[in-house]
Amino acid sequence: IAQRQTVSASVAVKILLQDDETAQLLLLKNRGTALNDICLDYLIDVAQKRPALQQPFLQRPEITPAIAAKLY
């Protein structure tokens, strides 16, 4: 599901909450994924614990300098 051409924010939240790092990584790399504030807040917490998610997370168009500062 995380690799579909488009993934809505509500589906993204469900995938993120499964706590599967592989699915989370696929979701972050998918440019068709919509990330809302709930997703972004969750990903800040998760990426702090999972370095493999940090770079793909920072490459998302939704990332602002404030979000990047929270991550580090």
N, C-alpha and C positions, 0 to 999 in steps of 0.2 A: 504494500500500500504506500509506503514511504517513497517509492520510486515512480508513482503515477505522474502523469504530466502536470496535473494540478492537485494540490492537497489543501483543503480548506483549513482555516485556523482551528476550527472545532475538532477536526480529525487529527490535526497535528498535536493538539493537547492530549488526545487519547493515546497517540503513539508515544509521546514523550513520557507519559505517566506509566507506561509499561516497564520503564527502567531497563531497556535493552540498548546498550551502547551502540551496537551495530545499526539498529533501526534509527537511533538518534542521529548518528553520523550520516546515514543515507538521507534523512530528512533535512539536515543542514545543508548538504551538498545539492539538494534538489531546488533549483531556482523557481520551480512552480509551487513551492510551499509558501503558504501565507502564515506569517508568524504574528500573533497578536501580543499584547502586553503580558498576558498570562504565560505564553510560551517564552517570551524573552526573559521574564523574571525567573522562571523555572530553569532555563538554560544557563543563566548566570550562575546559579547555585551548582548545577550539574557540571558545568565546564570547569569550575574551580577545582573540582575533585577528579575530573577526567581530562587530562591534558590533550588527549587526542581530539577532543571536541573544540578546543580553543581556537585553532586556526580557521577551521571551516565556519565557526560561529562568527568570528571577526570579519569574515569575507562577505557576510550577508548584507544586503542593501539596507536592512532595517537598523543596523548598528550605528549608534550615534557616539560621539566622544564620551558622553556621560555613561552609556552602557559599557563601553570599553573600559572606562575608569573603574566601574563597579567590578568588572571581571578581574582586574588586577589590583 
